[in-house]
């Protein structure tokens, strides 16, 4: 959509630099977006393996990969939430440390 609007803006010479700026920004954001979604998917899988509890999204089953994906997405955009533990993990201090290290890296 943005690139289509840029095509029509080329008709007016005064928008030449703006058109080039928007096109360059959109093209430069593509690799970052791919990297970010791969990172979010990887962190979601790690959260599931470590046994972090993920709840709170209406209509999505608890502890599903989509639920973890949304939790990691919110952490990546700044809505930081502490990880919630399943009750049987709390006894293991090593797992708690691993969960918090993973959460901090994210």
C-alpha positions in Angstrom: 0.0 0.0 0.0 2.7 2.4 1.0 4.8 1.6 -2.1 1.7 2.1 -4.3 1.1 5.5 -2.9 4.8 6.3 -3.5 4.3 5.4 -7.1 1.6 8.0 -7.5 3.7 10.6 -5.6 6.5 10.3 -8.2 4.4 12.4 -10.5 5.1 15.5 -8.4 8.8 16.4 -8.4 8.6 18.0 -5.0 7.9 14.7 -3.4 11.0 13.0 -4.9 13.2 12.9 -1.8 10.3 12.0 0.4 9.4 9.1 -1.9 13.0 7.9 -1.8 13.1 8.2 2.0 9.9 6.2 2.6 10.9 3.5 0.1 14.4 3.2 1.6 13.0 2.9 5.1 10.5 0.2 4.2 13.1 -1.8 2.4 15.6 -1.5 5.3 13.0 -2.6 7.9 12.3 -5.9 6.2 15.5 -7.8 7.5 14.9 -6.5 11.0 11.3 -7.6 11.0 12.3 -11.1 9.8 15.0 -11.3 12.5 12.6 -10.1 15.2 9.9 -12.7 14.3 12.5 -15.5 14.3 13.8 -14.3 17.7 10.2 -14.2 19.1 9.5 -17.7 17.8 12.7 -19.0 19.3 12.1 -17.4 22.7 8.5 -18.7 22.6 9.8 -22.2 22.2 12.4 -21.8 25.0 9.6 -20.5 27.3 7.5 -23.6 26.5 10.5 -25.9 27.1 11.4 -24.3 30.4 7.8 -24.6 31.6 6.8 -21.0 32.1 3.0 -20.6 32.5 1.4 -18.4 29.9 -2.2 -17.3 30.5 -4.3 -14.2 30.1 -5.4 -14.1 26.5 -9.1 -14.6 26.0 -10.0 -17.1 23.3 -6.5 -18.6 23.1 -5.8 -21.9 25.0 -3.4 -21.6 28.0 0.2 -22.6 27.4 -0.2 -22.8 23.6 2.6 -21.6 21.3 0.4 -18.7 20.2 0.0 -17.6 23.8 3.8 -17.7 24.3 4.3 -15.8 21.1 2.0 -13.0 22.2 3.7 -12.9 25.6 7.2 -12.6 24.1 5.8 -10.0 21.5 4.5 -7.9 24.4 7.9 -8.1 26.2 9.7 -7.1 23.0 7.6 -3.9 22.5 8.1 -2.8 26.1 5.1 -4.2 28.0 7.3 -6.2 30.3 5.6 -8.9 32.5 7.4 -11.2 34.9 7.4 -14.8 34.0 4.8 -17.0 35.8 5.9 -20.4 37.0 4.1 -23.7 37.0 3.8 -24.8 40.6 6.1 -27.8 40.3 9.0 -25.8 38.9 9.3 -23.5 41.9 10.9 -26.2 43.9 13.8 -26.4 41.5 16.1 -23.4 42.0 18.1 -24.2 38.9 14.9 -23.9 36.7 14.0 -20.6 38.3 17.4 -19.2 37.6 17.3 -20.5 34.0 13.8 -18.9 33.5 15.0 -15.5 34.8 18.2 -15.6 32.7 16.1 -16.4 29.6 13.6 -13.7 30.5 16.4 -11.1 31.0 18.0 -12.0 27.7 14.7 -11.5 25.9 
